[in-house]
Amino acid sequence: MNAVERSIVADQSLAPEGHLKIDWVKAHMPVLNRIREQFEKEQPFRGLKVAISLHLEAKTAYLAKVVQAGGAEVTITGSNPLSTQDDVCAALAEDGITVFAKYNPDPKEYKELMIKTLETKPDLIIDDGGDLVTILHSERRDLLAGVRGGAEETTTGILRLKALDKEGRLEFPMVAVNDAFCKYLFDNRYGTGQSVFDGINRTTNLVVAGKTVVVVGYGWCGKGVAMRAKGLGAQVVVTEIDAIKAVEAYMDGFTVLPMSEAAKIGDYFVTVTGNRDVIRGEHFEVMKDGAILSNAGHFDVEVNKPELAAQSSSVRTVRRNIEEYQLKDGRKIYLLAEGRLVNLAAGDGHPAEIMDMTFALQALSLKYVNDRYEEIGKTVVNVPYELDEQVARYKLESLGISIDRLSDEQKAYLQSWQEH
């Protein structure tokens, strides 16, 4: 049985459109192209099975093809029901990758597709949000045997992994890709900032300039969203629970308020905390008529949808990816993309040049954990600095940029306490 026959996709006839998308991003991912050349020569995954759960669009598809080029038998599924692109799935199946993914499956089918991915009994995994790891450590522990390790993409996933690790229950090593410099400095900040407003703008077709944008959370993703909102001409308000980050937001020129106050003045809201219920019933009660809510955190729990529905007299879809909640007092609040990741559920995700660096880290981290899984042990580890720096060096070379190097004398000076 070939990959097309094994795969579960929505419409195999969409493959030509998916190939065009993948070809486009490949042309804009020079770092990953360079790693692909290395993998084709070295075959680091020869004879191994790799399971991938990521937002299944063109850039992810190209990462899967790079891992495949390294000798792996690859199976892939989505990490969000609304971010999967059916044409890309069909194209991957034609290219020999087994795909278990469809756009917007019901929750039961979505879970079943993930489990089918794990039932291939992978040696290595690439996870997004910790979903594969969670299934392996809970209801399908029978599939743990043989898993050497993997790499995790997101802040949310790393929080879940560290909780497992702290309890001594993590059964294999995982590399925290999100915590690498070349991930959070560029992907989380510049990627999230641009892609969030790409999703918001194409969905609403409304102006941002002159509006008040409330950014909920000032981590690296929040920094990027606030920066881009300011660049689009918005007044930016930041809400935080961390005093240090709140001071940082203030010194970056943004107004800092508690959500109870920010809720009264916001036109747009973007949640980027990784936590639940950061916008909830008490906040809906004081929001402006026409307020627009969106989420850029991993799960659709940051905006409390049940409480919003309970305060509403009616709910209807007014545009694709826009639900209108009419409150009992007549005000209307709009929720984008069902409260899921607005940049992927209502857009194409981060720019290809940004994901080039992130997915280069994923590919190199997968090789790293495969080469050293026994010595690493059952724990969460950071991406080695030399891999981080290698990705940055490849990126600079692709841009034609050179940087200085320390002389031997300068190295000696920096390493000695006696030099002055």
C-alpha positions as CSV (number, residue, x, y, z in Angstrom):
1,M,0.0,0.0,0.0
2,N,1.5,3.4,-1.0
3,A,1.2,6.6,0.9
4,V,-1.8,7.9,-1.1
5,E,-3.7,4.7,-0.3
6,R,-2.7,4.7,3.4
7,S,-3.5,8.4,3.9
8,I,-6.7,9.9,5.1
9,V,-7.2,13.3,3.4
10,A,-10.2,15.3,2.3
11,D,-9.7,15.4,-1.4
12,Q,-6.7,13.8,-3.2
13,S,-7.5,15.7,-6.4
14,L,-6.3,19.0,-4.7
15,A,-2.7,17.8,-4.9
16,P,-1.6,20.1,-7.8
17,E,-2.6,23.2,-5.8
18,G,-0.7,21.9,-2.8
19,H,2.4,21.2,-4.8
20,L,2.4,24.9,-6.0
21,K,2.2,26.1,-2.4
22,I,5.1,23.8,-1.3
23,D,7.2,24.9,-4.2
24,W,6.7,28.5,-3.3
25,V,7.8,28.2,0.3
26,K,10.8,25.9,-0.7
27,A,12.0,28.8,-2.9
28,H,12.0,31.0,0.2
29,M,13.6,28.7,2.8
30,P,17.3,28.7,2.0
31,V,18.4,27.4,5.4
32,L,16.2,24.4,5.3
33,N,17.3,23.8,1.7
34,R,20.9,23.7,2.9
35,I,20.0,21.2,5.6
36,R,18.2,19.1,3.1
37,E,21.3,18.8,1.1
38,Q,23.2,17.6,4.2
39,F,20.5,15.1,5.0
40,E,20.4,13.7,1.5
41,K,24.1,12.9,1.8
42,E,24.2,11.7,5.4
43,Q,20.8,9.9,5.7
44,P,20.6,10.4,9.5
45,F,17.1,8.9,9.7
46,R,17.6,5.9,7.4
47,G,15.3,3.1,8.5
48,L,13.5,5.2,11.1
49,K,9.9,6.3,11.4
50,V,9.1,9.9,12.2
51,A,5.7,11.2,13.3
52,I,5.0,14.9,13.0
53,S,2.1,16.9,14.5
54,L,2.3,20.6,13.3
55,H,0.1,23.1,11.7
56,L,-0.3,21.4,8.4
57,E,0.3,24.0,5.7
58,A,3.0,24.4,3.1
59,K,6.0,25.3,5.3
60,T,5.3,22.3,7.6
61,A,5.0,20.2,4.5
62,Y,8.4,21.2,3.3
63,L,9.9,20.3,6.7
64,A,8.3,16.9,6.4
65,K,9.9,16.5,3.0
66,V,13.3,17.5,4.4
67,V,13.0,14.8,7.1
68,Q,12.0,12.3,4.5
69,A,15.0,13.3,2.4
70,G,17.1,12.2,5.4
71,G,15.9,8.6,5.0
72,A,12.8,8.7,7.3
73,E,9.4,7.1,6.8
74,V,7.3,10.1,7.7
75,T,3.7,10.2,8.9
76,I,2.1,13.6,9.6
77,T,-1.1,15.0,11.2
78,G,-2.3,18.5,12.0
79,S,-2.0,20.2,15.4
80,N,-5.1,22.4,15.0
81,P,-8.4,21.5,13.2
82,L,-8.6,24.8,11.4
83,S,-5.0,25.2,10.3
84,T,-4.8,22.1,8.1
85,Q,-4.8,22.8,4.4
86,D,-6.4,20.0,2.4
87,D,-4.5,20.7,-0.8
88,V,-1.2,20.5,1.0
89,C,-2.2,17.2,2.6
90,A,-3.0,15.8,-0.8
91,A,0.3,16.9,-2.2
92,L,2.3,15.3,0.6
93,A,0.5,12.0,0.2
94,E,1.5,12.0,-3.5
95,D,5.1,12.6,-2.4
96,G,5.2,9.4,-0.3
97,I,4.4,10.9,3.1
98,T,1.5,9.3,5.0
99,V,-1.0,11.9,6.0
100,F,-3.8,11.7,8.5
101,A,-5.3,15.1,8.4
102,K,-8.3,17.1,7.2
103,Y,-9.5,20.7,7.5
104,N,-12.0,21.1,10.4
105,P,-12.7,17.5,11.4
106,D,-15.0,17.0,14.4
107,P,-13.2,16.6,17.7
108,K,-13.5,12.8,17.7
109,E,-12.1,12.4,14.2
110,Y,-9.3,14.9,15.0
111,K,-8.2,12.8,17.9
112,E,-8.5,9.6,15.9
113,L,-6.2,11.0,13.2
114,M,-3.6,11.8,15.8
115,I,-3.8,8.3,17.2
116,K,-3.5,6.8,13.8
117,T,-0.3,8.8,13.4
118,L,1.1,7.3,16.6
119,E,0.0,3.8,15.6
120,T,2.7,3.8,13.0
121,K,5.0,3.3,16.0
122,P,7.4,6.1,15.4
123,D,11.0,6.2,16.5
124,L,11.0,10.0,16.6
125,I,8.4,12.7,16.9
126,I,8.0,16.4,16.2
127,D,5.2,17.8,18.3
128,D,3.3,21.1,18.6
129,G,1.6,21.8,21.9
130,G,2.5,18.5,23.4
131,D,-0.5,16.6,21.9
132,L,1.4,13.6,20.7
133,V,3.4,13.3,23.9
134,T,0.2,13.6,26.0
135,I,-1.6,10.8,24.1
136,L,1.5,8.6,24.4
137,H,1.8,9.2,28.2
138,S,-1.9,8.7,28.9
139,E,-4.4,6.7,26.9
140,R,-1.9,5.1,24.5
141,R,1.0,4.1,26.6
142,D,1.2,0.9,24.6
143,L,2.7,2.9,21.8
144,L,5.6,4.3,23.9
145,A,8.0,1.5,23.3
146,G,10.5,2.4,20.6
147,V,10.1,6.1,20.8
148,R,13.7,7.5,21.0
149,G,12.7,11.1,21.6
150,G,11.6,14.2,19.8
151,A,11.4,18.0,19.5
152,E,8.6,20.4,20.7
153,E,7.6,23.5,18.8
154,T,5.7,25.7,21.2
155,T,5.7,27.5,24.6
156,T,2.5,25.6,25.5
157,G,4.0,22.3,24.6
158,I,7.2,22.9,26.7
159,L,5.1,23.9,29.7
160,R,3.3,20.5,29.4
161,L,6.6,18.6,28.9
162,K,8.2,20.3,31.9
163,A,5.2,19.4,34.1
164,L,5.7,15.7,33.0
165,D,9.4,15.9,33.6
166,K,9.0,17.5,37.0
167,E,6.7,14.6,38.0
168,G,9.3,12.1,36.7
169,R,6.9,10.7,34.2
170,L,8.5,11.8,30.9
171,E,9.4,8.5,29.1
172,F,11.9,9.9,26.5
173,P,14.0,13.0,25.8
174,M,12.4,16.0,24.2
175,V,14.3,19.1,22.8
176,A,12.7,22.4,23.7
177,V,12.9,24.0,20.2
178,N,10.7,27.0,21.3
179,D,13.4,28.0,23.8
180,A,16.1,28.4,21.2
181,F,17.2,31.9,20.3
182,C,16.5,31.4,16.6
183,K,13.0,30.4,17.5
184,Y,11.7,32.9,20.0
185,L,13.6,35.9,18.9
186,F,12.4,35.6,15.3
187,D,9.5,33.2,15.0
188,N,7.6,34.2,18.2
189,R,8.3,37.9,17.8
190,Y,8.5,38.8,14.1
191,G,6.5,35.8,12.9
192,T,3.6,36.1,15.3
193,G,3.5,39.9,15.0
194,Q,3.1,39.8,11.2
195,S,0.9,36.7,10.9
196,V,-1.6,37.7,13.5
197,F,-2.4,40.9,11.7
198,D,-2.4,39.1,8.4
199,G,-5.1,36.9,9.8
200,I,-7.0,39.7,11.4
201,N,-6.9,42.0,8.5
202,R,-7.8,39.5,5.8
203,T,-10.7,38.2,7.9
204,T,-12.2,41.5,9.1
205,N,-11.2,43.9,6.2
206,L,-11.2,46.7,8.8
207,V,-8.6,49.3,9.6
208,V,-6.2,49.0,12.5
209,A,-4.9,52.6,12.5
210,G,-6.5,54.7,15.1
211,K,-8.0,51.8,17.0
212,T,-7.0,50.5,20.4
213,V,-5.4,47.1,20.4
214,V,-5.2,45.2,23.7
215,V,-2.4,42.6,23.8
216,V,-2.9,40.1,26.5
217,G,0.5,38.9,27.6
218,Y,3.9,40.4,26.9
219,G,6.1,37.4,26.2
220,W,8.0,37.2,22.9
221,C,4.8,36.6,21.0
222,G,3.1,39.5,22.8
223,K,6.0,41.8,22.0
224,G,5.7,41.0,18.3
225,V,2.0,41.6,18.3
226,A,2.3,44.9,20.1
227,M,5.1,46.0,17.8
228,R,3.1,45.3,14.7
229,A,0.0,46.9,16.1
230,K,2.0,50.1,16.8
231,G,3.4,50.0,13.3
232,L,-0.1,49.8,11.9
233,G,-1.0,53.0,13.7
234,A,-2.9,51.5,16.7
235,Q,-2.9,52.7,20.3
236,V,-1.6,49.7,22.2
237,V,-2.5,48.5,25.6
238,V,-0.7,45.6,27.3
239,T,-2.1,43.5,30.1
240,E,0.3,41.3,32.2
241,I,0.6,39.3,35.4
242,D,4.4,39.5,35.5
243,A,5.7,42.7,37.0
244,I,9.0,42.6,35.1
245,K,7.3,42.2,31.7
246,A,4.8,44.9,32.6
247,V,7.7,47.3,33.3
248,E,9.2,46.2,29.9
249,A,6.0,47.0,28.1
250,Y,5.7,50.4,29.8
251,M,9.3,51.3,28.8
252,D,8.6,50.1,25.3
253,G,6.0,52.8,25.1
254,F,2.8,50.9,25.7
255,T,0.0,51.6,28.2
256,V,-0.2,48.9,30.8
257,L,-3.6,48.2,32.4
258,P,-5.3,45.3,34.2
259,M,-7.8,43.5,31.9
260,S,-10.7,44.9,33.9
261,E,-9.8,48.4,32.6
262,A,-8.4,47.4,29.2
263,A,-11.7,45.6,28.4
264,K,-13.5,48.9,28.5
265,I,-11.4,50.6,25.8
266,G,-10.2,47.9,23.4
267,D,-11.3,47.7,19.8
268,Y,-9.2,44.6,19.1
269,F,-8.0,42.0,21.6
270,V,-5.2,39.5,21.0
271,T,-4.5,36.9,23.6
272,V,-1.0,35.4,23.7
273,T,-0.6,33.9,27.1
274,G,-0.9,30.1,26.9
275,N,-3.3,30.3,29.8
276,R,-7.1,29.9,30.0
277,D,-9.9,32.4,30.6
278,V,-7.7,35.5,30.3
279,I,-10.8,37.2,28.7
280,R,-14.0,36.1,30.5
281,G,-17.5,37.0,31.6
282,E,-16.6,40.0,33.7
283,H,-14.7,41.5,30.8
284,F,-17.4,40.9,28.2
285,E,-19.8,42.8,30.4
286,V,-17.8,46.1,30.0
287,M,-16.6,45.8,26.4
288,K,-17.5,48.2,23.6
289,D,-20.2,47.4,21.1
290,G,-18.2,45.9,18.1
291,A,-15.2,44.7,20.0
292,I,-13.2,42.1,18.1
293,L,-11.6,39.2,20.0
294,S,-8.8,36.9,18.7
295,N,-6.3,34.4,20.1
296,A,-2.7,33.7,19.1
297,G,-2.1,31.1,21.9
298,H,-2.0,27.4,21.2
299,F,-5.4,26.3,22.5
300,D,-8.9,27.9,22.1
301,V,-9.3,28.5,25.9
302,E,-7.8,31.9,26.3
303,V,-11.2,33.5,25.5
304,N,-13.9,31.9,27.6
305,K,-16.3,30.9,24.9
306,P,-18.9,29.3,27.2
307,E,-19.3,32.4,29.3
308,L,-19.5,34.6,26.1
309,A,-22.2,32.3,24.8
310,A,-24.1,32.4,28.1
311,Q,-24.2,36.2,28.0
312,S,-25.5,36.3,24.5
313,S,-29.0,36.1,23.1
314,S,-27.8,35.0,19.6
315,V,-24.7,33.8,17.8
316,R,-24.3,33.8,14.0
317,T,-21.5,33.7,11.5
318,V,-21.3,37.0,9.7
319,R,-18.2,36.4,7.6
320,R,-15.9,33.4,7.2
321,N,-14.1,33.0,10.5
322,I,-16.1,35.7,12.3
323,E,-18.8,34.8,14.8
324,E,-21.1,37.6,16.1
325,Y,-22.2,37.2,19.7
326,Q,-25.1,39.6,20.4
327,L,-25.3,40.2,24.1
328,K,-28.5,40.4,25.9
329,D,-28.2,44.2,26.2
330,G,-27.8,44.6,22.4
331,R,-24.0,45.0,22.2
332,K,-22.2,42.8,19.7
333,I,-18.8,41.1,20.3
334,Y,-17.0,39.4,17.4
335,L,-14.8,36.3,17.9
336,L,-12.4,35.4,15.1
337,A,-11.6,31.8,14.1
338,E,-13.6,30.2,16.9
339,G,-10.9,31.5,19.3
340,R,-8.3,29.3,17.8
341,L,-4.9,30.5,16.5
342,V,-6.0,33.5,14.3
343,N,-2.8,33.6,12.3
344,L,-3.2,30.0,11.2
345,A,-6.9,29.3,11.4
346,A,-7.7,32.6,9.5
347,G,-4.4,33.0,7.6
348,D,-1.3,31.1,6.3
349,G,0.8,31.4,9.5
350,H,4.2,32.8,9.8
351,P,6.2,34.0,6.8
352,A,8.2,31.4,5.0
353,E,11.5,33.1,5.7
354,I,10.8,33.1,9.5
355,M,9.7,29.4,9.5
356,D,12.8,28.6,7.6
357,M,14.9,29.2,10.7
358,T,12.4,27.5,13.1
359,F,12.1,24.4,11.0
360,A,15.8,24.2,10.4
361,L,16.1,24.0,14.2
362,Q,13.5,21.3,14.3
363,A,15.3,19.2,11.7
364,L,18.7,19.6,13.4
365,S,17.2,19.0,16.8
366,L,15.6,15.8,15.6
367,K,19.0,14.6,14.4
368,Y,20.6,15.7,17.7
369,V,18.1,13.7,19.8
370,N,18.4,10.6,17.6
371,D,22.2,10.7,17.8
372,R,22.2,11.1,21.6
373,Y,18.9,9.9,23.1
374,E,20.5,7.3,25.4
375,E,22.9,9.8,27.0
376,I,20.3,12.6,27.2
377,G,17.9,10.4,29.2
378,K,14.2,11.0,29.9
379,T,14.1,14.7,30.3
380,V,13.6,18.1,28.5
381,V,16.7,19.6,27.1
382,N,17.5,22.9,25.3
383,V,18.7,23.1,21.7
384,P,22.5,23.2,21.9
385,Y,23.9,26.6,21.3
386,E,26.1,25.4,18.4
387,L,22.9,24.3,16.5
388,D,21.3,27.6,17.3
389,E,24.3,29.5,16.0
390,Q,24.6,27.2,13.0
391,V,21.1,28.2,11.9
392,A,21.8,31.9,12.3
393,R,25.1,31.5,10.4
394,Y,23.3,29.8,7.5
395,K,20.6,32.5,7.6
396,L,23.3,35.3,7.3
397,E,25.0,33.5,4.5
398,S,21.7,33.2,2.6
399,L,21.4,37.0,2.9
400,G,24.9,37.7,1.8
401,I,25.8,39.2,5.2
402,S,29.2,38.8,6.8
403,I,30.1,39.5,10.4
404,D,33.3,40.0,12.4
405,R,35.2,37.3,14.2
406,L,37.3,37.5,17.4
407,S,41.0,37.5,17.0
408,D,43.1,35.1,19.2
409,E,44.1,38.0,21.3
410,Q,40.5,39.1,21.8
411,K,39.5,35.5,22.8
412,A,42.3,35.4,25.3
413,Y,41.3,38.8,26.7
414,L,37.7,37.7,27.2
415,Q,38.7,34.4,28.9
416,S,41.3,35.7,31.3
417,W,40.7,37.5,34.6
418,Q,44.2,38.8,34.6
419,E,44.0,40.7,31.3
420,H,43.2,44.4,31.5
